Amino acid sequence: MLQAVLNIFKVPDLRNRVLFTLGVLAVYRIGFWIPIPGVSQEQMVLFAEAQAEAEDGGFGRFLEYASIFSGGSFMQSTIFGLGIMPYITAAIIFQLLQSAVPRLQELRREGPQGQAKITEWTRYAAVAMCVIQAFMWLQFLVNSNIVKPEFLGSGSIVIFFMAGVTCLTAGSIFLMWLGEQIDKFGIGNGVSLILTAGIIAQMPAAITWIVANFEPSLQAEAGIGVGGLIFLIISFIIVVAGAVLITVATRRIPIQQAKHTRGRKVFGGQRHYLPLRVNQAGVMPIIFASSLLIFPASIFGYLSRNATMGGAADWWIATTSFLNQNFQIGAYPYLVLEITLIYFFSYFWTTVVFSPEDMARQLRDSGSFIPGLRPGPRTAEYLETVVERVTYVGAGFLAVIAVIPSIISLQMGIPFLVASFLGGTGLLIVVSVLLDLTQRIEANLLMRNYSGFLSSGDQGGSAPRVRGRRG
């Protein structure tokens, strides 16, 4: 491992790309210390902590969850508060529209030129979403009395909204630009690395909480004892191993290439495999399911508070209290609904990103076929059956990883910030991005005959020369 890290700095091009990526991520983290003009950061932190400590914790949990997979910082309301999520949301919307809008389907078939046009429209949509989200967030801050008093005047409020929307939009677009610069001059997927950096940046706070609440006893009455700490460490190792397994697991389908005779020579006939990922949808099912379930928890909590404080009828108070208790994160109905939504979105997203008909057509056009199956519709039916089965297994793995943080947070009484590193969206994003980054660095090292993280090779950086006798 150490030798592989040293080999990275022996290759000038790879070294420059790695250093450029680290520099961009450093700029990204510096932006979290630049606040939005007019927002009282002290009141913002106190309000978020109060909401997180409340019984329902709807708003605080929403802020925590939004910060996990957006790369932003709502808790501080800085210029990077929206994070990279508006661009990701716009990209997801256009990816879904490509399966329904004929114009987008034509652009996708045109290749790089059509994809460049789709990317341009995605950027415009990201700007529009930034403006809308920024205005809604600033309006919420005004209604919650988190804005400084000098910015609440008739003329100052307009300046506050203009400055806030401009800062939040510019910050999000700047992050989008940083991600594109990493794609061009760095190494790895820029947007994914920004998300990963935001998630990993929360790990010191989680470790600090564990250290502050650790009690050196086997069964601590308050805090985390030795048994609880060992359980957290073992759970983290097992969940990370499971996340790696579900990320790289594939179902290999044998593919036979047809033989072609040209003159007296026979070409083709090789046998290879078509890898189908067990988890075709990635982290999208968890993101969609968790995002949708935030709203019932917040709505039922709001109705329960109003019913109790407003002196409503007893049956309405009992109904809203029951719904509020059973649709909070970690409750049994909440977990059942979350697992159901994960399965639904796993199949839905798989149908969007993978088309058995297109794959069967590509195999037929390239002269390849699955042994025992006719090219065309029969191959498409077989691929669809296999994808449905592996998606069922992949969705099961996703459901298990998704519910682990909620169960541990509820049963052990630890904050969701700590439990989020034992599964869920954040852990899957970190594992998939780091695996992709490792594979790219590995490919660059092996291409130059250096040993990588997963292989051993020539340490000198040059291919050995073999001298033979002429004859």
C-alpha positions, 0 to 999 in steps of 0.5 A, spaced: 500 500 500 505 504 501 509 503 495 503 504 491 502 511 494 509 512 493 508 510 486 503 515 484 508 521 485 513 518 481 509 519 475 508 526 473 502 526 470 498 522 475 502 526 480 499 533 477 492 530 477 492 527 484 495 534 487 490 538 482 484 534 485 486 535 492 487 542 491 480 543 488 477 539 494 481 544 499 477 550 495 471 546 496 472 546 504 474 553 504 467 555 502 464 553 508 467 558 512 464 564 508 457 565 510 451 568 507 450 576 508 445 578 513 444 571 516 445 570 524 449 564 524 449 563 531 441 563 531 441 558 525 445 553 529 441 554 535 435 553 531 437 547 528 440 544 534 433 545 538 429 542 532 434 536 532 433 535 540 425 535 539 421 529 539 420 529 532 426 532 530 423 533 523 427 539 521 433 538 524 433 531 521 432 534 514 438 538 515 442 533 517 440 528 511 440 534 506 447 535 508 449 528 507 448 527 500 448 534 497 455 536 499 452 543 502 451 546 509 445 548 511 447 548 518 451 554 517 448 557 511 454 559 507 455 560 500 456 553 499 449 551 502 445 548 496 451 544 495 452 540 488 444 537 489 441 542 484 446 540 479 445 532 481 437 533 481 437 536 474 441 531 471 437 525 474 431 529 471 434 529 464 436 522 465 429 520 466 426 524 461 431 521 456 426 515 456 420 519 455 422 525 450 423 523 443 427 529 442 432 527 448 432 520 445 435 523 438 440 527 442 442 521 446 443 517 439 447 522 436 453 521 440 458 526 444 455 532 440 448 530 442 450 529 449 454 535 450 447 539 448 443 535 453 449 537 458 448 544 456 440 544 458 442 540 464 446 546 466 441 551 465 436 547 469 441 547 475 441 554 475 433 555 475 433 550 481 438 554 484 434 560 484 428 557 486 431 553 492 435 559 494 429 563 494 425 558 498 431 557 503 431 565 504 424 565 505 424 560 511 430 564 514 426 570 514 420 567 517 424 563 523 427 570 525 434 567 523 436 574 519 439 580 522 434 585 524 438 590 520 436 586 514 429 586 515 427 593 513 422 595 507 428 596 502 434 592 506 429 585 505 430 586 497 437 587 498 438 581 502 434 576 498 438 579 492 444 578 495 442 571 498 440 568 492 446 570 488 451 568 493 447 561 493 446 560 486 453 562 484 456 557 490 452 552 487 454 553 480 461 554 482 461 547 485 459 544 478 464 548 475 469 545 480 467 538 479 468 539 471 475 541 472 476 535 476 473 531 470 478 535 465 484 536 469 484 531 475 482 524 477 475 521 478 468 523 477 468 531 480 461 531 482 462 524 486 468 527 489 465 533 492 459 529 495 464 524 498 468 530 501 462 533 504 460 526 507 467 524 510 468 531 513 462 530 518 466 524 520 470 528 525 464 530 528 461 523 529 468 521 532 468 526 537 461 525 539 463 517 541 469 520 544 465 525 549 460 519 550 465 513 551 465 510 558 470 505 560 465 500 562 462 494 559 455 496 560 454 504 561 448 507 564 449 513 559 453 514 553 457 508 550 460 503 554 466 498 551 461 493 549 457 498 545 464 501 542 466 494 540 459 493 536 459 500 533 466 498 530 464 491 528 458 493 525 462 499 521 467 493 518 461 488 516 457 494 513 463 497 509 464 490 506 457 489 504 457 495 501 463 494 497 460 487 495 454 490 493 458 495 489 462 490 485 458 484 484 456 482 477 452 477 474 456 474 468 452 472 462 456 468 457 457 471 450 459 467 444 462 471 438 460 469 431 465 466 426 467 469 420 471 466 414 475 470 410 479 466 404 482 461 408 482 464 415 477 464 420 476 470 425 472 471 431 469 465 435 472 468 442 468 466 448 467 472 453 462 475 458 457 480 459 457 483 466 450 485 469 451 489 475 447 486 481 445 493 483 444 497 477 441 503 480 446 505 485 444 509 491 438 512 487 433 508 490 435 510 497 435 517 496 428 517 493 425 513 498 428 517 504 427 524 500 419 522 500 419 519 507 421 526 510 415 529 508 410 524 512 414 525 518 414 532 518 407 533 516 404 528 521 409 532 526 406 538 524 399 536 525 400 533 532 403 539 535 397 543 532 392 538 534 395 538 541 396 546 542 389 547 539 385 543 543 382 539 538 378 533 538 380 527 542 380 522 536 384 527 532 389 528 537 390 520 538 390 519 530 395 525 529 399 522 535 399 515 532 401 517 525 407 522 528 410 516 532 409 511 527 412 515 521 418 517 525 425 514 522 426 508 526 419 506 527 416 499 524 411 502 519 416 507 517 421 501 515 416 497 512 414 503 507 422 505 506 423 498 504 417 497 499 419 504 496 427 502 495 424 495 492 420 500 487 425 505 485 430 499 484 426 496 479 424 503 476 431 506 476 433 499 473 428 500 467 431 507 466 438 505 465 438 498 462 434 496 456 434 489 454 432 490 447 438 495 446 443 490 449 440 485 445 440 489 439 447 491 440 449 484 441 446 482 434 449 488 430 456 486 433 455 478 431 455 476 438 450 471 441 448 468 448 449 460 447 442 457 446 438 463 445 436 466 438 439 473 437 433 478 438 427 478 442 429 471 445 435 474 447 432 480 450 427 476 454 432 472 457 436 479 459 430 482 462 429 475 466 436 475 469 435 483 470 429 482 474 432 477 479 439 480 480 435 487 481 431 483 487 437 481 490 440 488 489 434 491 492 434 487 498 442 488 500 440 496 499 434 495 504 438 492 509 444 497 508 439 503 508 435 501 515 441 499 519 442 507 521 435 508 523 435 501 527 442 503 531 440 510 532 433 508 535 435 502 539 442 505 542 440 512 542 446 515 538 445 521 533 443 520 526 450 523 524 454 517 528 449 512 525 449 514 518 456 512 517 453 505 519 449 504 512 445 509 508 446 513 502 452 516 505 456 510 506 454 507 499 456 514 496 463 514 499 464 506 498 462 507 490 466 513 489 473 511 493 472 504 489 472 508 482 478 512 484 482 506 486 481 503 480 483 509 476 489 510 479 490 503 479 489 503 471 494 509 471 500 505 475 499 499 471 499 502 464 506 505 466 508 498 469 508 500 476 505 496 482 498 498 484 494 497 490 491 491 488 497 488 484 504 487 484 509 489 478 515 492 476 517 497 481 522 501 477 517 504 472 519 501 466 518 495 462 524 490 463 527 488 456 528 481 454 534 480 450 534 474 445 539 471 440 538 472 432 537 466 428 
